Amino acid sequence: MLRLRIPLAPSALRSAARAAAVGGAATPSPPARGAAATPPPPSPRIAAMEAVSWPAASCSVPLVSSGSGLKQTSLQSTFKSSSRVWLPRQGGLSMRAYCAVASAEVAAEPEQVPLKPILTPAQQALQPAKPPPAQSGEIELDPEKLAEEMNTCSPLEIMDRALGMYGNDIAIAFGGAEDVALIEIAHQSARPYRVFTLDTGRMNPETYRFFTEVERHYNIQIEYVFPDAGEVEKLTKDKGMFSFYQDGHEECCNIRRIRPLSKKLQGLRSWITGQRRDQLPVSRGKLPVVQIDPSFDGRDGPETLLKWNPLASMSHNEIWRFLTNMNVPINELHTKGFASVGCEPCTRSILPWQHEREGRWWWEETNSKELGINKGNMNNVRPYRRQQEFGGDLYNNPSIIKFSREEMRALGKTTSREKSGVVCLYAPWCPHCQAMDAAYKELATRLEGTPVYIAKFRADGVNKMMCQQELMMTTFPTILFFPKNSTKFIKYPSERRDINSLHSFVMSFM
């Protein structure tokens, strides 16, 4: 089992030192004379309030009851009686936390540190041996156990846990709408936080104005990360400004995004992203809320960088409702039909019924769109059964016809077709083809008895070049519709491969 060792925050080290000094558990120091009493951490019955109320209390932020009047109350009375708590922010109220609190007991005064008894040498000899105090300033962390523990937590609880564990050694990756939600949640946690963004040099003007607006709104300084000027100059000199339209975006993204990000992350122990499971179900469908980053190394070396995804379980609509309710800055490109924003040459607006990721690298297929910052997500659809490891086949349904090479070539070149049909060009070892197995079989069942046949053709190996040259195939799977009495065929353009999307595509041509 993989375990990480992370340094404790200075406050935790001081608590450990006091515990060693008195031979017992760490106890908070008594308050100074005349100072307001700071309550101890809440009991398990009010654990749901900890993310909102406890950081606020430690920072001396007043809490306001959500009763009939907005009157200030003491922290102790809020813990005892309030079922809803408003957390104030500069300029007024900014967030309401719904905390189900049945009852709680909070001590009016913190416990006093007991005095260490003075023992004679004979008495000391009779004392049981004590374990050595923790002086290393590190704790062991089990990422899988942590992910399971945090799976049902709210984004605020996840954010509070991440910032509390890593302090200045963690940062929020900022760029799109989801990342504004991350900054807002971090702001509501009342903990210090860092924000960085990748400036590729190819962003839209609206995006640069958006960065400035976010800095002013939250009174923060974004840490800008730039690509190596020499590498960018060599790429544009050798291949021009738009080579990615011909040979794919991976080379350009490696220079402008991946390498600068890798260098930045090598100075951190953890980072926070705005990924969601509904963005790309094929590669992000099982995204955990916290994981060991499979793509990048942290300050402590390989397989030590912890990656947090607080918004993993939220949907696109939930994110936008949150952003609207909180009245946060928004990139004006979103009002122009841009659901996902990246570099200007590689991002475009989408139509209302299209998936939000279809505006990114639109000339490529789904699996190519994860070959970047989050390419490690492909591990989440494991086991990834490679060609040499997979001995079976896909789309095994009596209603699905299996074409030979000669039949497939003849179908593509025929001058007249007596019947309409759908053909899937696939490779059985491809994870995207595997993910579509159930939907394609269901499609065949739904269309059974109609004038449209459903077929498949294995397009890897010796068949790959033929399919690329004659059948418009770029990646697996490629779905083609061959209309009746036509010499042309239609390529399925969408990245949605669920049964309803596939069925709608076919029915539109019947």
Sequence and secondary structure as in RCSB ss.txt:
>XXXX:A:sequence
MLRLRIPLAPSALRSAARAAAVGGAATPSPPARGAAATPPPPSPRIAAMEAVSWPAASCSVPLVSSGSGLKQTSL
QSTFKSSSRVWLPRQGGLSMRAYCAVASAEVAAEPEQVPLKPILTPAQQALQPAKPPPAQSGEIELDPEKLAEEM
NTCSPLEIMDRALGMYGNDIAIAFGGAEDVALIEIAHQSARPYRVFTLDTGRMNPETYRFFTEVERHYNIQIEYV
FPDAGEVEKLTKDKGMFSFYQDGHEECCNIRRIRPLSKKLQGLRSWITGQRRDQLPVSRGKLPVVQIDPSFDGRD
GPETLLKWNPLASMSHNEIWRFLTNMNVPINELHTKGFASVGCEPCTRSILPWQHEREGRWWWEETNSKELGINK
GNMNNVRPYRRQQEFGGDLYNNPSIIKFSREEMRALGKTTSREKSGVVCLYAPWCPHCQAMDAAYKELATRLEGT
PVYIAKFRADGVNKMMCQQELMMTTFPTILFFPKNSTKFIKYPSERRDINSLHSFVMSFM
>XXXX:A:secstr
   EEEE  HHHHHHHHHHHHHTSS       TTS        GGGGGGHHHHHHHHHTT  EEE SSS  EE H
HHHHHH SEEEEEETTEEEEEEE   S     SS           HHHHHHS        S EEEE HHHHHHHH
TTS HHHHHHHHHHHHGGGEEEE  SHHHHHHHHHHHHTTS   EEEE  S   HHHHHHHHHHHHHHT   EEE
   HHHHHHHHHHH TTTHHHH SHHHHIIIIIHHHHHHHTT SEEE    TTT HHHHTT  SEEE SS  BTT
BTT  EEE TTTT  HHHHHHHHHHHT    GGGGGT SS   GGGB    TTS GGGGBSTTS GGGGGSSTTG
GGGGGG S   TTT    S   TTEEE  HHHHHHHHH S  SSEEEEEEE TT HHHHHTHHHHHHHHHHTTTS
SEEEEEEE SGGGHHHHHHHS   SS EEEEE TT S  EE   S  SHHHHHHHHHTT 
